[in-house]
Amino acid sequence: MTAALNISRSILGQPWRWRGEGADARAPGYQPDDLVSQLLLARGCTRDALDAHRVPTIRAFMPDPSIFRDMDAAADRIADAVQHNEDVRIFGDYDVDGATSAALLIRLLRDLGLAAQPYIPDRLMEGYGPSGEALVRLAGEGASLIVTVDCGAQAFEALAMAKDARVDVIVVDHHKCSAALPVAHALVNPNRLDESVEGATHGHLAAVGMAFLLGAALVRTLRGRGWFATRPEPRLMDLLDIVALGTVADVAQLKGLNRAFVAQGLKVMAGRRNIGLAALIDASRLTRAPMCHDLGFALGPRINAGGRVGRADLGVRLLTTEDPLEAAQIAAELDRLNEDRRTIEAMVQEQAEAMLATQGNRAVALLAGEGWHPGVIGIVAGRLKEKSGRPAIVVALDEHGVGKGSGRSISGVDLGAAIMAARDMGLLVAGGGHAMAAGLTVAAGKIDALADFLDERLAAAVARARDDRALLLDAVLAPSGVNPDFVAAIEAGGPYGAGWPAPLIAAGPVRVVKADIVGNGHLRAIVAGDDGRSIKTIAFRQAESALGQAILGAPRDRRLWVAGRAKIDDWGSRPAAELHLEDAAWAD
């Protein structure tokens, strides 16, 4: 594959290539496309699907919910509960996907006349997923139906205890499943190994997406039973703001139905219909309608903060309240907890990075520490993955010698499958996840054996992924071309996120006019091109990297290409474009 701009090795040691290079250019009768079509085609969209992807709608991408195994059984059972006003509990995970999934079902059931109650386990005291003790306790309180969301696919013992307690359980999940499934009234999960061919194509959906599909199946079932003959039918589309938040925050791939969920959900969110979300937007100090990246970097972390370092149920309470005063109070508390989380995270990351430097060339960075807060280990694992270019697992050890771990992977390396294999080998107390993220419980005495196992199992895949690493460019511009009009044009190809990457732009050649370090190790630089125009750039957490050091020390007479994502800087009196740097390469 030809190197873009003849750059075979950049400052960060990778080649630059054109995204989607050559596919259409070799076709008979090839004609150049408009910018948005180029962006869509380069991300895997076919020509006959261009119109659907330009404006992704639910109608265009929504499957029949009945294609999923157990979906109809789940909808029938919940419909029975609605019609008989049963005691229903929604058991959610403590992250954003769990909170949004639980909130969606609670709000929908409320609109149907059923007051379902949430149960969110405490991260520190109860850990991930449903415990048998909690399910039995809920049954003892009178619950006849429990719906678990974003958890339960591996809860064999807990669900067996629930069955013995004579309470029905419906599992709505998206995490990897074993060949054997836990006993449940229904288990809805597109990643079941026995899922239908059509259902399995939706394995990239977050749990909140599956909850939405269950909601659609439920409404259809009740409609068929004549439930709405004397009652208004709920507006499922009004819940898409919650679906969008959970989808982006869980880093689900933004392709197919997920793109429609987010594109349409952002429109609903702009209308500020959800009182809790509106309060959270205000607490996040956003002065405009949220954009896709705001869900992952502003709103999502604040919802997560409750489960990480505060009270686990704050997120679902915020998303379901109808009281503006309560919403403002919870949003303010989540904002404060998010600041606490950042402080704790910085301490753990500093210690983990010191350990990383002594690890050598392991395929997977596995780091464990006593006293580390379990609520931030996933974030730290993600940071270390970006820093090292390999999968990273961070384990928080308690005083009993038991570690709770969270891992993040790189594209092309299925970490979730490896963790499940380690569990089956007896190396873990518990573990599971999906390709890009995993969670585990491990005895301190088995951490070294786990590291060896992962090293042996994943070394080849990690090596292939790192060898294939390249910066994929969508366009090259002179500095004058990086302007607000261009940013607005490329946004039409969004929403962008995991699986549908934001366009990467190369600009130059440029000279560094000014460069300095700001904030927590961020590089800020102004570069100017031969056209006399300058660009403001920033590279987050790159001040000490090879990229940061090269730009800080760049001679005034040496030119380079800079590459990154073009964004709008709306802090000033007039919006301007800036470049969020991913890499750079010497031009001469």
HELIX and SHEET records of a PDB file:
HELIX    1   1 ALA A    4  ASN A    6  5                                   3    
HELIX    2   2 LEU A   35  ALA A   42  1                                   8    
HELIX    3   3 ARG A   47  ALA A   49  5                                   3    
HELIX    4   4 LEU A   50  ARG A   54  1                                   5    
HELIX    5   5 ILE A   58  PHE A   61  1                                   4    
HELIX    6   6 PRO A   65  ILE A   67  5                                   3    
HELIX    7   7 MET A   71  GLN A   83  1                                  13    
HELIX    8   8 VAL A   96  ASP A  111  1                                  16    
HELIX    9   9 GLY A  132  GLY A  140  1                                   9    
HELIX   10  10 PHE A  156  ASP A  164  1                                   9    
HELIX   11  11 VAL A  197  ALA A  200  1                                   4    
HELIX   12  12 ALA A  207  GLY A  224  1                                  18    
HELIX   13  13 TRP A  227  ALA A  229  5                                   3    
HELIX   14  14 LEU A  236  LEU A  239  5                                   4    
HELIX   15  15 LEU A  240  ALA A  249  1                                  10    
HELIX   16  16 LEU A  257  ALA A  270  1                                  14    
HELIX   17  17 ILE A  275  ALA A  283  1                                   9    
HELIX   18  18 CYS A  292  ASP A  294  1                                   3    
HELIX   19  19 LEU A  295  LEU A  299  3                                   5    
HELIX   20  20 GLY A  300  VAL A  309  1                                  10    
HELIX   21  21 LEU A  314  THR A  320  1                                   7    
HELIX   22  22 PRO A  324  LEU A  356  1                                  33    
HELIX   23  23 ILE A  377  SER A  388  1                                  12    
HELIX   24  24 LEU A  415  ASP A  424  1                                  10    
HELIX   25  25 ALA A  444  LYS A  446  5                                   3    
HELIX   26  26 ILE A  447  ASP A  467  1                                  21    
HELIX   27  27 PRO A  479  GLY A  481  5                                   3    
HELIX   28  28 PRO A  484  GLU A  491  1                                   8    
HELIX   29  29 ALA A  546  LEU A  552  1                                   7    
SHEET    1   A 2 TRP A  16  TRP A  18  0                                        
SHEET    2   A 2 LEU A 471  LEU A 473  1                                        
SHEET    1   B 5 GLN A 117  TYR A 119  0                                        
SHEET    2   B 5 VAL A  88  GLY A  92  1                                        
SHEET    3   B 5 LEU A 145  VAL A 149  1                                        
SHEET    4   B 5 ASP A 168  VAL A 172  1                                        
SHEET    5   B 5 ALA A 186  VAL A 188  1                                        
SHEET    1   C 5 ALA A 365  GLU A 370  0                                        
SHEET    2   C 5 ALA A 392  LEU A 397  1                                        
SHEET    3   C 5 VAL A 402  ARG A 408 -1                                        
SHEET    4   C 5 ALA A 437  ALA A 443 -1                                        
SHEET    5   C 5 ALA A 430  HIS A 434 -1                                        
SHEET    1   D 6 ALA A 475  LEU A 477  0                                        
SHEET    2   D 6 ILE A 505  VAL A 518  1                                        
SHEET    3   D 6 HIS A 522  GLY A 529 -1                                        
SHEET    4   D 6 SER A 534  ALA A 539 -1                                        
SHEET    5   D 6 ALA A 576  TRP A 586  1                                        
SHEET    6   D 6 LEU A 560  ASP A 569 -1                                        
END                                                                             
